[in-house]
């Protein structure tokens, strides 16, 4: 069964619904996603290595948690569901940083970006990701543009730095 996703306008207001495959093949169907940046007490950022079984960007390092908002689901509930599913922790104390539109080659996402301070431990879902690890700012910067990270994570990293979140 294909996942049903909300379609939103440029302000994030739900205006319809479509299945995941349609959203991933029609850039005009803006669909909401949640991202969670997990930062530890040493100001390192948790990244996930996407499973080699993923249909999009397998093996790339990406935001600590990421997933679709399901149709009829509030973004914060999606964030909690995805965080528990992917890394086995609660996102109850996450703070919304900002929202933005990410237009990729095959899709357009309305991204809700959140921050959680947490040192671990994590229980990773091997169906979703291959591993997680904390990265220093310098470690991320020396790998930018080298096909190590997803394009979207590289964009978000710049936003975190610009907003003085990742010092």
C-alpha positions as CSV (number, residue, x, y, z in Angstrom):
1,X,0.0,0.0,0.0
2,X,1.3,3.4,-0.9
3,X,1.6,6.0,1.8
4,X,-1.0,8.9,1.6
5,X,0.5,12.4,2.1
6,X,-1.0,15.8,2.5
7,X,-0.4,18.4,-0.2
8,X,0.2,21.9,1.1
9,X,0.5,25.4,-0.3
10,X,3.6,27.5,0.1
11,X,2.5,28.6,3.6
12,X,2.1,25.0,4.7
13,X,-1.7,24.9,4.7
14,X,-3.2,21.5,3.6
15,X,-5.0,21.8,0.3
16,X,-5.3,18.2,-0.7
17,X,-3.7,14.7,-0.6
18,X,-1.8,12.4,-2.9
19,X,0.1,9.1,-2.6
20,X,3.9,9.0,-2.0
21,X,4.8,7.9,-5.5
22,X,2.9,10.9,-7.0
23,X,4.6,13.3,-4.6
24,X,8.0,11.9,-5.5
25,X,7.4,12.4,-9.3
26,X,5.5,15.7,-9.5
27,X,7.4,18.8,-8.2
28,X,4.1,20.7,-8.0
29,X,2.8,18.5,-5.2
30,X,4.4,20.2,-2.1
31,X,4.2,17.7,0.8
32,X,5.3,18.2,4.4
33,X,8.2,16.4,6.0
34,X,9.8,16.6,9.5
35,X,13.5,16.8,10.3
36,X,15.1,16.5,13.7
37,X,18.6,17.8,14.4
38,X,19.9,16.1,17.6
39,X,22.8,18.0,19.2
40,X,24.8,16.6,22.0
41,X,26.5,18.5,25.0
42,X,29.7,18.9,22.9
43,X,27.8,20.8,20.2
44,X,28.1,17.8,17.7
45,X,25.3,17.0,15.4
46,X,23.8,13.5,15.1
47,X,23.6,12.3,11.5
48,X,22.1,9.1,10.1
49,X,23.6,7.1,7.3
50,X,20.6,6.3,5.0
51,X,20.0,2.6,4.5
52,X,21.3,1.1,1.3
53,X,17.7,-0.2,0.8
54,X,16.2,3.3,0.5
55,X,14.8,4.3,-2.9
56,X,16.2,7.8,-2.5
57,X,19.8,8.6,-1.7
58,X,20.9,5.3,-0.2
59,X,24.2,5.4,1.8
60,X,24.3,9.2,2.1
61,X,24.6,10.9,5.5
62,X,21.5,13.0,6.4
63,X,19.7,14.8,9.1
64,X,19.4,12.7,12.4
65,X,15.7,12.0,11.8
66,X,13.6,12.7,8.8
67,X,10.2,11.5,7.5
68,X,6.9,12.3,5.8
69,X,4.0,13.8,7.6
70,X,1.1,11.4,7.0
71,X,-2.3,12.7,5.8
72,X,-4.4,13.8,8.8
73,X,-1.3,13.9,11.1
74,X,0.1,17.0,12.8
75,X,3.8,17.7,12.1
76,X,4.8,17.4,15.8
77,X,3.1,14.0,16.0
78,X,4.9,13.0,12.8
79,X,8.2,14.1,14.4
80,X,7.5,12.0,17.5
81,X,6.6,8.9,15.4
82,X,9.6,9.2,13.1
83,X,12.0,9.8,15.9
84,X,10.8,6.8,17.9
85,X,10.8,4.7,14.7
86,X,14.3,5.7,13.5
87,X,16.5,6.2,16.5
88,X,14.3,4.9,19.4
89,X,14.1,8.1,21.5
90,X,11.4,10.6,22.5
91,X,11.2,14.0,20.6
92,X,8.8,15.4,23.2
93,X,11.3,18.2,24.1
94,X,12.2,19.2,20.6
95,X,11.9,22.8,19.6
96,X,10.7,24.0,16.2
97,X,13.5,26.0,14.6
98,X,12.0,27.0,11.2
99,X,10.1,25.9,8.2
100,X,11.2,26.2,4.5
101,X,10.5,24.8,1.1
102,X,13.0,22.4,-0.4
103,X,12.7,21.9,-4.1
104,X,14.7,18.9,-5.3
105,X,15.0,17.3,-8.7
106,X,11.9,15.1,-8.4
107,X,9.9,16.5,-5.5
108,X,9.1,19.6,-3.4
109,X,8.9,19.4,0.4
110,X,7.6,21.7,3.0
111,X,10.2,21.1,5.8
112,X,9.5,21.5,9.5
113,X,13.0,21.6,11.1
114,X,13.3,20.8,14.8
115,X,16.2,20.7,17.4
116,X,16.6,18.4,20.3
117,X,19.5,18.4,22.8
118,X,20.4,14.8,23.7
119,X,23.6,12.7,24.2
120,X,22.2,9.2,23.7
121,X,21.9,6.3,23.7
122,X,20.0,5.5,20.5
123,X,18.3,2.3,19.2
124,X,18.5,2.5,15.5
125,X,16.0,0.9,13.1
126,X,18.1,-1.0,10.6
127,X,15.3,-1.0,8.0
128,X,15.5,2.8,8.0
129,X,19.2,3.6,8.4
130,X,22.5,1.9,8.6
131,X,24.1,3.8,11.4
132,X,24.2,7.1,13.4
133,X,27.1,9.1,14.7
134,X,27.8,12.6,16.0
135,X,29.7,14.9,13.7
136,X,31.7,18.0,14.7
137,X,31.1,21.2,12.7
138,X,34.6,20.8,11.3
139,X,34.0,17.2,10.3
140,X,30.9,18.3,8.4
141,X,32.6,21.3,6.7
142,X,35.5,19.2,5.4
143,X,33.1,16.8,3.7
144,X,30.6,19.4,2.1
145,X,30.3,19.0,-1.6
146,X,31.9,15.6,-1.7
147,X,28.8,13.4,-2.1
148,X,29.0,12.4,1.5
149,X,25.8,14.2,2.6
150,X,22.4,14.6,1.0
151,X,22.0,17.9,-0.8
152,X,19.1,18.8,1.6
153,X,21.3,18.2,4.7
154,X,24.0,20.4,3.2
155,X,21.4,23.2,2.7
156,X,20.1,22.7,6.3
157,X,23.6,22.7,7.7
158,X,24.2,26.2,6.2
159,X,20.9,27.3,7.8
160,X,21.9,26.0,11.2
161,X,25.2,27.9,11.0
162,X,23.6,31.0,9.7
163,X,21.0,31.0,12.5
164,X,23.8,30.4,15.1
165,X,22.3,27.0,16.1
166,X,25.4,25.0,15.2
167,X,28.3,27.0,16.7
